[in-house]
Amino acid sequence: MWKKLLLLGALGLISAVLPGSPANAQATRSWVSGVGDDANPCSRTAPCKTFAGAMPKTVAGGEINCLDPGGFGGVTITKAITILCDGVSNGGVLVSGTNGINVALPGGTSRVVLSGLDFEGLGTGLSGVLTNGPGQVIIRNSTIRNFTTAGVNVQGTAGPPNARVVLDNVLITNSNVGLNVAPAAGVTNEVFVFNSVIDSNTTGISVTLTGSLVYLSGSILTGQATAISAPPSQPPLPPVYTYGNNVIRGTITPALIPQSLQ
């Protein structure tokens, strides 16, 4: 009898520490809710409270979904992930004195999708979305406002691989710079802006180093004294392309950009 009890106890101890045990499992889809708790497993019936709480419980390449409106807080992303809040009225990222979502991907093939989010910097937040490193970042169906550095801040570490950032149906307003593209020397980041509005910032789009490219299509830049600020063109590529279907109001520096492609 005692031998059986000792054997069962040993088996229980082994299963508790094995890396594949349920306590340590990561889900391909996790959930957050305004009334959730980060102590939960982030399942649909027991959701987490914040994106930061759900992140370590979600496998790389998985999804974090919003069940209902809520303030889900800022988070640093270091793996491929999708955050989807399109089905709710507010997937809130409210921060003060820091960045909203910081994307620092380890490899050039990783991808992050942020969709249906409402970023609020309260006039003291740094950047709504900061990307720093390689990989692809897609921001869609979102609002970003009241940040002191930039609504979207595209940085980059020195040397390849490079980053690609896509903005689709995004409103950036009341920030210092709407879209800031400022990678390290030798990094060629590409930023695509589709069907978006960059309004009432100090500067609409700022490109601080030659080599990176910004493409605009179906978008509006208005309400800021400086619409586009970029370095002089480096033949054969100018730093900013527009596709003839944008509305751009405000100063463009230097005057020879943007170039229109039909």
C-alpha positions as CSV (number, residue, x, y, z in Angstrom):
1,M,0.0,0.0,0.0
2,W,2.7,2.5,1.0
3,K,4.6,1.6,-2.2
4,K,1.6,2.5,-4.3
5,L,1.1,5.8,-2.5
6,L,4.8,6.7,-3.0
7,L,4.6,5.8,-6.7
8,L,1.5,7.9,-7.2
9,G,3.1,10.8,-5.4
10,A,6.2,10.6,-7.5
11,L,4.2,10.5,-10.7
12,G,2.2,13.6,-9.6
13,L,5.4,15.5,-8.8
14,I,6.9,14.6,-12.2
15,S,3.8,15.7,-14.1
16,A,3.7,19.0,-12.2
17,V,7.2,20.0,-13.4
18,L,7.1,18.7,-16.9
19,P,7.3,21.6,-19.5
20,G,4.3,20.2,-21.4
21,S,2.0,20.2,-18.3
22,P,-1.3,22.1,-18.7
23,A,-0.3,24.8,-16.2
24,N,2.5,25.9,-18.6
25,A,0.6,25.5,-21.9
26,Q,0.1,28.4,-24.3
27,A,-3.0,28.9,-26.3
28,T,-3.2,29.7,-30.0
29,R,-6.2,32.0,-29.2
30,S,-6.6,33.9,-26.0
31,W,-9.1,36.5,-24.7
32,V,-9.2,39.7,-22.7
33,S,-12.2,41.4,-21.1
34,G,-12.9,44.6,-19.3
35,V,-14.0,42.5,-16.4
36,G,-11.3,39.8,-16.8
37,D,-8.4,38.9,-14.5
38,D,-4.8,38.3,-15.4
39,A,-4.7,35.3,-13.0
40,N,-7.1,33.6,-15.4
41,P,-6.0,31.3,-18.2
42,C,-7.2,33.8,-20.8
43,S,-9.8,31.4,-22.2
44,R,-13.1,32.7,-23.6
45,T,-14.9,31.8,-20.4
46,A,-12.1,33.0,-18.1
47,P,-10.5,35.9,-19.9
48,C,-7.5,38.0,-18.8
49,K,-7.7,41.7,-18.0
50,T,-4.7,43.1,-20.0
51,F,-2.8,42.5,-23.2
52,A,0.3,42.2,-21.1
53,G,-1.4,39.4,-19.1
54,A,-2.5,37.6,-22.2
55,M,0.8,37.8,-24.1
56,P,2.8,35.1,-22.2
57,K,-0.2,32.8,-22.3
58,T,-0.5,33.1,-26.1
59,V,1.8,31.1,-28.5
60,A,3.9,32.9,-31.1
61,G,1.8,33.4,-34.2
62,G,-1.4,33.2,-32.1
63,E,-4.2,35.7,-31.5
64,I,-5.4,37.8,-28.6
65,N,-9.1,38.8,-29.0
66,C,-11.2,41.3,-27.1
67,L,-14.5,40.0,-25.7
68,D,-15.9,43.4,-24.8
69,P,-14.9,47.1,-24.4
70,G,-12.1,47.8,-21.9
71,G,-8.8,49.4,-21.1
72,F,-6.3,46.7,-21.8
73,G,-3.1,48.6,-21.2
74,G,0.2,48.9,-23.0
75,V,2.4,45.9,-23.9
76,T,5.8,45.1,-25.4
77,I,5.6,42.5,-28.2
78,T,8.6,40.3,-28.9
79,K,7.0,37.6,-31.0
80,A,4.6,37.3,-33.9
81,I,1.1,38.0,-32.6
82,T,-2.3,39.3,-33.7
83,I,-4.4,41.5,-31.5
84,L,-8.0,41.8,-32.7
85,C,-10.6,44.1,-31.2
86,D,-12.7,45.0,-34.3
87,G,-15.9,43.4,-33.0
88,V,-16.1,45.6,-29.9
89,S,-16.6,49.4,-29.6
90,N,-13.3,50.0,-27.7
91,G,-10.1,48.0,-27.5
92,G,-8.5,50.6,-25.4
93,V,-4.7,51.2,-24.9
94,L,-4.5,54.1,-22.5
95,V,-1.1,55.1,-21.3
96,S,0.7,58.0,-19.5
97,G,4.4,58.8,-19.8
98,T,5.2,55.7,-21.8
99,N,4.6,54.0,-25.2
100,G,1.3,52.3,-26.0
101,I,2.5,49.2,-27.8
102,N,6.2,48.6,-28.3
103,V,7.0,46.1,-31.1
104,A,10.5,44.6,-30.9
105,L,10.5,41.6,-33.2
106,P,13.5,39.2,-33.2
107,G,13.4,38.3,-36.9
108,G,12.7,39.7,-40.3
109,T,9.9,37.1,-41.0
110,S,7.8,37.9,-37.9
111,R,4.5,39.7,-38.3
112,V,2.4,41.7,-35.8
113,V,-1.2,42.7,-36.6
114,L,-3.0,45.3,-34.4
115,S,-6.6,45.8,-35.4
116,G,-9.5,47.7,-33.9
117,L,-7.6,49.5,-31.2
118,D,-8.1,52.9,-29.6
119,F,-4.8,54.5,-28.4
120,E,-4.9,57.4,-25.9
121,G,-1.7,59.1,-24.7
122,L,-3.4,61.6,-22.4
123,G,-0.9,64.3,-23.6
124,T,2.0,62.6,-21.8
125,G,2.3,59.2,-23.6
126,L,5.4,58.9,-25.8
127,S,4.4,57.0,-29.0
128,G,1.1,55.1,-29.6
129,V,2.9,52.4,-31.5
130,L,6.7,52.1,-31.5
131,T,8.4,49.6,-33.9
132,N,12.0,48.9,-33.3
133,G,13.6,46.2,-35.3
134,P,12.8,44.0,-38.3
135,G,9.6,42.3,-39.4
136,Q,6.2,43.4,-40.5
137,V,3.7,45.4,-38.5
138,I,0.1,46.0,-39.7
139,I,-2.0,48.6,-37.9
140,R,-5.6,48.8,-39.1
141,N,-9.0,50.2,-38.1
142,S,-7.5,52.1,-35.2
143,T,-7.4,55.6,-33.6
144,I,-4.2,57.1,-32.1
145,R,-4.2,60.4,-30.3
146,N,-2.5,62.7,-27.8
147,F,1.1,61.4,-27.9
148,T,4.2,63.6,-27.3
149,T,6.6,61.8,-29.6
150,A,4.6,60.3,-32.4
151,G,1.4,58.5,-33.1
152,V,3.3,55.8,-35.0
153,N,7.1,55.8,-34.5
154,V,9.0,53.6,-36.9
155,Q,12.5,53.1,-35.6
156,G,15.1,50.4,-36.5
157,T,18.3,48.8,-35.4
158,A,21.4,49.2,-37.5
159,G,21.7,47.1,-40.6
160,P,19.4,44.6,-42.2
161,P,16.9,43.0,-42.1
162,N,14.6,45.9,-42.5
163,A,11.0,46.6,-41.3
164,R,7.8,47.0,-43.2
165,V,4.9,48.9,-41.6
166,V,1.4,49.1,-43.0
167,L,-1.3,51.6,-41.8
168,D,-4.8,50.9,-43.1
169,N,-7.8,53.0,-42.0
170,V,-5.9,54.6,-39.2
171,L,-6.7,58.1,-37.7
172,I,-3.7,59.8,-36.0
173,T,-4.4,63.1,-34.4
174,N,-3.3,65.7,-31.7
175,S,0.3,64.3,-31.5
176,N,3.7,65.8,-32.0
177,V,4.4,63.9,-35.2
178,G,1.7,61.7,-36.8
179,L,4.0,59.2,-38.5
180,N,7.7,59.4,-37.6
181,V,10.1,57.3,-39.7
182,A,13.5,57.5,-38.0
183,P,15.5,54.3,-38.4
184,A,19.2,53.8,-37.6
185,A,21.7,54.5,-40.4
186,G,21.8,51.7,-43.0
187,V,18.2,50.6,-42.4
188,T,15.7,50.9,-45.2
189,N,12.2,50.8,-43.7
190,E,9.1,50.8,-45.9
191,V,5.9,52.4,-44.6
192,F,2.6,52.1,-46.5
193,V,-0.3,54.4,-45.6
194,F,-3.7,53.4,-47.0
195,N,-7.1,55.1,-46.5
196,S,-5.9,56.9,-43.4
197,V,-6.2,60.4,-41.9
198,I,-3.3,62.2,-40.2
199,D,-4.8,65.4,-38.8
200,S,-4.0,68.2,-36.4
201,N,-0.5,67.1,-35.4
202,T,2.5,69.4,-35.2
203,T,4.0,67.5,-38.2
204,G,2.0,65.0,-40.3
205,I,4.8,62.8,-41.6
206,S,8.5,63.1,-40.7
207,V,11.2,61.1,-42.4
208,T,14.6,61.8,-40.7
209,L,17.1,59.7,-42.7
210,T,17.5,59.0,-46.4
211,G,16.9,55.4,-47.5
212,S,13.5,54.8,-45.9
213,L,10.4,55.1,-48.0
214,V,6.8,56.2,-47.3
215,Y,4.0,55.4,-49.8
216,L,0.6,57.2,-49.5
217,S,-2.6,56.1,-51.1
218,G,-6.2,57.3,-50.5
219,S,-5.2,59.3,-47.4
220,I,-5.7,62.8,-46.0
221,L,-3.0,65.0,-44.3
222,T,-4.6,68.1,-42.9
223,G,-4.7,70.4,-39.9
224,Q,-0.9,70.6,-39.3
225,A,1.4,73.4,-40.5
226,T,3.9,70.9,-41.8
227,A,2.3,68.1,-43.8
228,I,5.5,66.3,-44.8
229,S,9.1,66.8,-43.6
230,A,11.8,64.6,-45.3
231,P,15.4,64.7,-46.4
232,P,16.3,65.6,-50.0
233,S,15.7,62.9,-52.5
234,Q,18.4,60.3,-53.1
235,P,18.2,59.3,-56.8
236,P,16.5,57.2,-58.0
237,L,14.2,57.0,-55.0
238,P,12.5,60.0,-53.3
239,P,11.7,59.5,-49.6
240,V,7.9,59.9,-50.1
241,Y,5.6,58.7,-52.9
242,T,2.0,59.7,-53.3
243,Y,-0.3,58.0,-55.7
244,G,-2.5,61.0,-56.9
245,N,-5.5,60.2,-54.8
246,N,-4.5,61.9,-51.5
247,V,-5.4,65.2,-50.0
248,I,-2.3,67.0,-48.6
249,R,-2.6,70.3,-46.9
250,G,0.3,72.1,-45.3
251,T,4.0,72.7,-46.0
252,I,6.0,70.0,-47.8
253,T,9.7,70.1,-47.1
254,P,11.7,69.8,-49.3
255,A,9.5,71.3,-52.0
256,L,10.3,68.6,-54.6
257,I,8.4,65.9,-52.8
258,P,6.0,64.2,-52.8
259,Q,6.3,62.6,-56.2
260,S,3.1,61.3,-57.7
261,L,2.9,57.9,-59.4
262,Q,-0.2,57.0,-61.5
